Amino acid sequence: MPAAVCDGSLACEVVLAYVVPAVGCIVSLFLFFSPLPALLEAARAKDVSNVNMLSQALITANCLGWMLYGSRVKDYFVTLPNLVGWCVGTYSLFVAYPHAAVRQRDAALATLLAVSGGLYLCAAVASVSLEGDSGTQLLGYSTNAVLVCFYASPLAAFARVVQSRDSAALNLPLAVAS
């Protein structure tokens, strides 16, 4: 694709094929790690009531979807940072889980399992029943749907902030990274 846009310019091809994706990797890694300090602090205090575990479940499932997609299109710039994100998201859930209220735990676990299961189902359909671009598009669309849900998930924390008039549930680094 870069060759079609760059009209033979090697510098343009290098920028589009390597520099831009590398910057995307750095930004995504910042996004994955941004909630971690607040989460670890809350876990040390054994009170994760202000941690948005729904967003952690969705980022974990989202990273799974992008790993599946990146593997299908054979793109390391998509697959590798999302492998890191999946590990960070899974770790975050494991750290927060024992200190969360039952309702918070159940919602995070149900979200993670349902969304991950749906993405695996899409990957299976893409691999077994669809050929070429159709399977890739199915994975891309389904993973983008999860991404939209992830970006919308802080709205639940925002509603809690408005109700309680306490901004402790808002995570500034995650808001900036998003």
Disulfide bonds with the S-S distance in Angstrom:
Cys6-Cys12 2.09
